Amino acid sequence: MIELKNISKTFGDRNVLNKVSFTFESGKTNLVIGESGSGKTTLLKIMVGLHQPDIGEVYYNNRSFTGSSDKEKQFIRKEIGMLFQGGALFDSQTLEENVAFPLDMFTNLTKKEKTDRVNFCLERVNLEGRNKLYPAELSGGMKKRAALARAIANHPKYLFCDEPNSGLDPKTSLVIDDLIKVITEDYNITTVVITHDMNSVMEIGDNIMLLYKGNMWWKGNKQEVLTTDNKEMLDFIYASEFMKQLMPKK
């Protein structure tokens, strides 16, 4: 579980986040949605320690992250897995080497133990037997799956996914969403997904927060999305002309 308590952040005279409070639950896919400029990226950076909030606290299972020492922060960071928007695989390394990277950095596992873990993670994302391939030899969907394998390699308690479906076709996006959800539930991970993809919202939105102009504006789940009367949420859902045609008549 990750708790945000009254998180605020300004850059110059721009108020990016304003007293944001929310609880991201374990074993669920927690989505942060909102239009560009709503504060999603800044919130993510605060949660992983790349920015310090002006006021407010971030708690990881009741442990203060924002108020902890650098050593304590490093300990919590070892429990975090990260799926970056572009995958961020190392082009000069094979899939096996990419997935092993966090194990090399943070563990004292033997070579065999690392190989076994890498093989397990690649199999978990349906990339078994692709160990010796390089990122340039992969499709966009395969790169995202490989990046997810790396993100879970070190048994994370917390998983952050930044726009995991960016650049993918709708069918491949569903595959990535399903993998994230299944892995989250199987290992009781606290997963936070930053997204603007409405397919993701409706497929895996167990716990959803809408950020609007830096404020926590709406919260609910994928069932409640379809019944909300919140104007800003409706504007976000039915932004396109196609979606407007599907909007329920009242």
C-alpha positions in Angstrom: 0.0 0.0 0.0 1.2 3.5 -0.8 -0.5 6.5 0.8 -0.3 10.2 -0.4 -1.1 12.8 2.3 -1.7 16.4 1.2 1.0 16.4 -1.5 1.6 19.9 -3.0 4.3 21.0 -5.4 5.0 24.3 -7.2 7.5 25.2 -9.8 8.1 29.0 -9.7 4.6 30.5 -9.6 3.0 27.4 -11.1 1.0 25.2 -8.7 1.4 21.7 -10.2 -0.1 19.7 -7.3 -2.5 20.9 -4.7 -3.0 18.9 -1.5 -3.3 15.5 -3.2 -4.3 12.6 -1.0 -5.0 9.1 -2.2 -4.4 5.4 -1.2 -2.9 3.0 -3.7 -4.0 -0.5 -2.7 -2.0 -3.7 -2.7 -3.0 -6.4 -5.2 -4.9 -3.9 -7.3 -4.1 -1.9 -10.4 -4.2 1.7 -9.3 -4.6 4.1 -12.2 -3.7 7.8 -12.2 -5.4 9.5 -15.2 -5.8 13.0 -16.4 -5.1 15.3 -19.4 -1.6 16.5 -20.2 -0.4 19.0 -17.7 -2.6 17.7 -14.9 0.3 16.8 -12.7 0.6 13.0 -13.3 4.3 13.0 -14.1 5.2 15.3 -11.2 3.2 13.0 -8.9 5.1 10.0 -10.1 8.4 11.6 -9.7 7.5 12.6 -6.1 6.4 9.0 -5.3 9.8 7.6 -6.4 11.9 10.3 -4.9 12.9 12.3 -8.0 11.1 15.4 -6.7 10.5 16.5 -3.1 7.0 17.8 -2.3 6.7 21.3 -0.9 4.4 19.9 1.7 2.8 16.4 2.3 4.0 12.9 2.8 4.4 9.7 0.9 4.1 6.4 2.9 5.1 3.0 1.7 3.3 0.5 4.0 3.2 3.1 6.8 6.9 4.0 6.3 7.4 7.6 5.6 9.3 8.0 2.3 9.5 11.7 2.0 10.6 12.1 5.6 13.2 9.4 5.6 17.0 9.5 5.3 18.8 8.8 2.0 19.7 5.4 3.3 16.1 4.6 4.2 15.0 5.9 0.8 17.4 3.6 -0.9 16.1 0.6 1.0 12.5 1.4 -0.2 13.7 2.0 -3.7 15.0 -1.6 -3.8 11.4 -2.7 -3.4 10.3 -0.7 -6.4 10.0 -1.9 -10.0 9.6 0.6 -12.9 8.2 0.1 -16.3 9.3 3.2 -18.3 7.2 4.8 -21.1 9.6 3.8 -23.8 10.7 0.6 -22.2 14.3 2.0 -21.6 16.0 -1.2 -22.5 19.8 -1.1 -23.0 20.3 -1.4 -26.7 23.8 -3.0 -26.3 22.5 -5.8 -24.0 20.6 -8.9 -24.7 17.2 -9.5 -23.1 18.8 -11.7 -20.6 21.3 -9.0 -19.7 18.6 -6.4 -19.5 16.4 -8.4 -17.2 19.4 -9.4 -15.0 20.4 -5.7 -14.6 18.5 -5.1 -11.3 19.7 -8.4 -9.9 23.3 -7.4 -10.7 22.7 -4.0 -9.0 20.8 -5.0 -5.9 21.4 -8.7 -5.1 24.2 -11.1 -4.2 22.6 -14.0 -6.1 24.8 -16.5 -7.8 25.1 -16.6 -11.6 22.8 -19.7 -11.7 20.2 -18.0 -9.4 20.2 -15.0 -11.6 19.8 -17.1 -14.8 16.9 -19.0 -13.2 15.2 -15.8 -12.2 15.7 -14.2 -15.6 14.3 -17.3 -17.3 11.3 -17.2 -15.0 10.6 -13.6 -15.6 10.9 -13.9 -19.4 8.6 -16.9 -19.3 6.1 -14.9 -17.1 5.8 -12.3 -19.9 5.7 -14.9 -22.7 9.2 -14.3 -24.0 10.8 -17.6 -23.0 13.7 -18.7 -25.3 14.3 -15.1 -26.4 17.2 -14.5 -24.0 19.9 -13.8 -26.6 17.9 -11.3 -28.7 18.7 -7.6 -28.6 16.0 -4.9 -28.3 16.4 -3.9 -31.9 15.2 -7.4 -32.9 11.9 -6.9 -31.0 8.5 -5.5 -31.8 7.1 -2.7 -29.7 4.9 -5.1 -27.7 7.8 -7.4 -27.1 10.0 -4.5 -25.8 7.3 -3.6 -23.3 7.0 -7.2 -22.2 10.8 -7.4 -21.8 10.8 -4.1 -19.8 8.0 -5.6 -17.6 10.1 -8.7 -17.0 13.0 -6.5 -15.9 10.7 -4.5 -13.6 9.6 -7.6 -11.7 13.0 -9.3 -11.7 13.9 -8.2 -8.1 10.5 -9.2 -6.6 9.2 -5.7 -6.2 6.5 -4.9 -3.7 5.6 -1.8 -5.7 5.4 -1.4 -9.4 5.2 1.8 -11.3 4.1 1.8 -15.0 4.5 5.1 -16.9 2.1 5.1 -20.0 2.7 1.3 -20.6 0.7 1.3 -23.8 2.2 4.3 -25.4 2.9 3.6 -29.1 1.2 0.2 -29.1 -1.8 -0.9 -31.2 -5.1 -1.6 -29.3 -4.7 -5.4 -29.4 -1.1 -5.4 -28.1 -2.2 -2.8 -25.4 -4.7 -5.3 -24.1 -1.9 -7.9 -23.8 0.2 -5.5 -21.7 -2.7 -4.5 -19.5 -3.6 -8.2 -18.9 0.0 -9.0 -17.9 0.2 -6.1 -15.5 -3.1 -7.0 -13.9 -2.3 -10.7 -13.5 1.2 -10.1 -12.2 -0.2 -7.5 -9.7 -2.8 -10.0 -8.4 -0.5 -13.0 -8.4 2.2 -11.4 -6.3 0.0 -8.8 -4.3 2.0 -5.9 -5.7 1.0 -2.3 -5.2 0.8 -1.3 -8.9 0.5 2.4 -10.0 -0.2 3.0 -13.7 0.1 6.5 -15.2 -2.1 6.5 -18.3 -4.5 8.4 -20.5 -5.6 5.2 -22.3 -9.4 4.7 -21.7 -9.1 1.0 -22.7 -6.7 0.6 -19.7 -9.2 2.4 -17.5 -12.0 0.1 -18.5 -9.9 -3.1 -18.5 -7.8 -2.9 -15.4 -9.1 0.1 -13.4 -9.5 -1.4 -10.0 -8.7 1.9 -8.2 -8.7 5.1 -10.2 -7.7 8.7 -9.5 -8.4 11.6 -11.8 -6.0 14.5 -11.5 -7.4 17.8 -12.8 -5.3 21.0 -12.7 -3.2 19.5 -9.9 -6.1 18.4 -7.8 -7.4 15.0 -6.9 -10.7 15.5 -8.6 -12.4 12.1 -8.8 -11.8 8.6 -7.5 -13.6 5.3 -8.1 -13.3 2.1 -10.1 -14.0 1.0 -13.7 -17.6 0.3 -12.9 -18.1 3.7 -11.4 -16.5 5.4 -14.4 -19.6 4.6 -16.5 -22.1 6.0 -13.9 -20.3 9.2 -12.8 -21.8 12.6 -13.1 -18.5 14.4 -12.6 -18.2 16.8 -15.5 -14.4 16.8 -15.8 -14.3 13.0 -15.7 -17.0 12.8 -18.4 -15.0 15.3 -20.5 -11.9 13.1 -20.2 -13.8 9.9 -21.0 -15.7 11.3 -24.0 -13.0 13.6 -25.3 -13.1 12.3 -28.9 -16.0 12.7 -31.3 -16.3 8.9 -31.6 -16.6 8.5 -27.8 -19.1 11.3 -27.6 -21.4 9.2 -29.8 -21.2 6.5 -27.2 -22.0 8.7 -24.3 -25.2 7.6 -22.5 -28.2 9.8 -23.0 -29.7 11.3 -19.9 
